[in-house]
Amino acid sequence: MQRLMVNGVAIDDTFAEAFGMRATAIIITGPNRKWARQAAISMTGFATSVIGCGCEAAIDVELPASQTPDGRPGCRVMIFAVSTDELQKQLQNRLGQCVLTSPGSACFADLKGTADLKLGSALRYFGDGWQVSKKFGGRHYWRVPVMDGEFLCEATTGLTKEAVGGGNLLLLAESNAQALAAAEAAVAAIEKVPGAIMPFPGGVVRSGSKVGGKYKGMTASTNDAFAPTLRGVVKSELGPDINAALEIVIDGQTSDAVAAAMKAGLGAVTKLGPAKGASRISAGNYGGKLGKFHYHLKDLLP
């Protein structure tokens, strides 16, 4: 495989292969930053991959009080799924169990799309007949009585079918410490890109996977080609100097958001250089046969 060199970091001449998804976005607010974040973190827990979690979700951006509908600190949360029905299910369950329950929380729509997903229109029944419908400024809200007052929740939010899931960067390094330093630099840069999230813990995944496996029923299994301990017994993608690999997986509201996020990550890792970070950057794909979105690393270099 041909490689380009940027600040001593080798860039594989390859591409990340990603897939179309359904997505939505909401704003969660709270009485202060701590409780706005707590509700958002709880709602986006166990949402790293559609393979095992049903959806992929994370905080897109934290918002100051001046940028939220009710003038309180908040978080914009994005949720991705493979179908509209699954997205509605995940949204409703997570909102009901993690945001409705959080002290002082409120929830607002933050995406205009081709269709609507239920927010307060679904959760209003928790009010047991005491819920109140309100329309203000062209928007519809539900006020649901709870033990600390009222849970204010917009009736619906928008759905987009233009979302993309599975943009990725593979960061290869001489040591675990260097791979993690590169990953942290990439995450910090990508977090500044609006409309893009990294659903795995801290934005990083060590257990990269391939499709299928030797055992019946496995939809995914370890990406042995990038596992350093298997270098001598499988067809490895790793040279003798690579002893650790970490992956950044990116979902975006649009394809442009994924491209911008990958570009930001590439820029951060190459700026860090191989002495402190990654020696090589690659990307995961399926030969271009499964996902219609292809992000070539050479086209995204700073």
Secondary structure, DSSP 8 states (H G I E B T S, - for coil): --EEEETTEEEES-EEEEEEEEEEEEEEE-SSHHHHHHHHHHHTSS-S-HHHHSSEEEEEEEE-GGGSTTSS-EEEEEEEESSHHHHHHHHHHHIIIIITTSTT-EEEE----SEEEESHHHHGGGGTT--EEEEETTEEEEEEEETTEEEEEESEEEEEEEEEEEEEEEEEESSHHHHHHHHHHHHHHHTTSTTEE--SGGG-BS--EEE--SSTT-SEEE-GGG-GGGTTTS-----TT--EEEEEEEEESSHHHHHHHHHHHHHHHHHH-TTTS-SEEE---STTSS-SEEEEGGGS--
